[in-house]
Amino acid sequence: CLLTLAKKLIFSPSTIILPVKRNLWFALFLFFGFLLSFDATAQNIYIAPGGNDRNPGTAEQPLATLTAARDRIILLRKQDPSASQAWQVIVRKGEYMMPETLTLSVEDSGTETSPLVFKGEEGAVFYGGFFLNKFEKVSDSLWKTDVPEVRRYGWRFEQLYVNGVRVTRAQTPNRGFYTPVSVKETVVVKGEGRAPELAVQQIKIPVEAANWIKDISEEDLKDAVITFYHHWDNTKKPVQFYNAADTSLYFSGEGMKPWNPVTTRSLFAIENLQSALDAPGEWFLERSGTLYYRPQPGETIEITTAMAPLLDKFVTISGDAKTGKKVSNIRFENITFRVAGYRMPPSGVEPAQSAAPVAAAIEMDFASRVSFVNCEI
């Protein structure tokens, strides 16, 4: 190939009959000619903000989504299985709302000489969420908007992005942490492991923390989340019961790890409390679908936008470990991914040290020669 020839021209002793300088320039000419020939011979599929997934994917009639581009390439490959040209998905400049995660498998693989490339023009941005309705003013220090999907379908989200920046779900304290007054655990099922399989924890909290939850309903309290920070670990739990008589919170799940339990020296904060919606940059979502937000200095309601995450992953690339086939030779260039979400499991998150069970926004499993060039998350 041209690249191999270029290497020979630079390093082979048989080429010394040419001046070194001329040799080098000729080799570079061949190398860049190879790169240009790749773009020229690749089959292009186009997507654009105004595209439609029923279109053929040409420059004049582009598609709208990455998934549709993937499906179009699969179809064209099946129609001409002997073809070996490279495939490029050209992403026109603009903003795209991703309706689903892009999933790539073994059949989407390219080859070393004919890779599959997703190539964005400058300013190509994919969002894993959607814009909320415009805010309206409750007061100078409090705005609100309606999210009807919460009311209609019971949909919830745990992150919010305002003007492209993630803001804080209402929490207490606003700065720093509380510490437990006392910690007691009752083992229900010991099991055979070092930590109990099932236990109930009673955490007595200080009065200054209890004041934030003493007047809220039991239903709203179930939406509250407490995060404990104990040495190198953290434990995240929904509040199951609160005993006002002794300011104790109750949780259940796996027993605490004997080598690193929650103690009176641990730190904690409580979030998703409407009563704690008291600082600029905080937000709270009611079950009715009303979302409240405390604007930050300099924000104006006319030009402020809010976005809620819909997807937890932008891209998943998965090979087949059973057959030994990997996904390979795929490249992403000049693409920005923004706004992915995370939903805490109903039972909370147990401590896991470095083996965190939280998924990544882009995941690859049993893949090789997959690259992200000049991309951003």
Buried (B, 14 or more C-beta within 10 A) or exposed (E): EBBEBBBEBBEEEEBEEEEEEEBBEBBEEBBEBBEEEBEEEBBBBBBBBEBBBEBEBEEEEBBBBBBBBBBBBEEBBEEEEEEEBBBBBBBBEBEBBBEEBBBBBBEBBBEEEBBBBBBBEEEBBBBBBBBBEEBEEEEEEEBBBBBEBBBEEEEBBBBBBBEEEEBBBBBBBBEEBBEBBEBEBEBEEEEEEEBBBBBBBBBBBEEEBBEBBEEBEEEBBEBBBBBBBBEEBBBBBBBBBBEEEEBBBBBBBBBBBEEBBBBEEBBBBBBBBBBBBBBBBBBBBBEEBBBBBBBBEEBEEEEBEBBBBBBBBBBBBBBEEEEEBBBBBBBBBBBBBBBBBEEBEEEBBBBEEEEEEEEBBBBBEBBEBBEBEEBEB
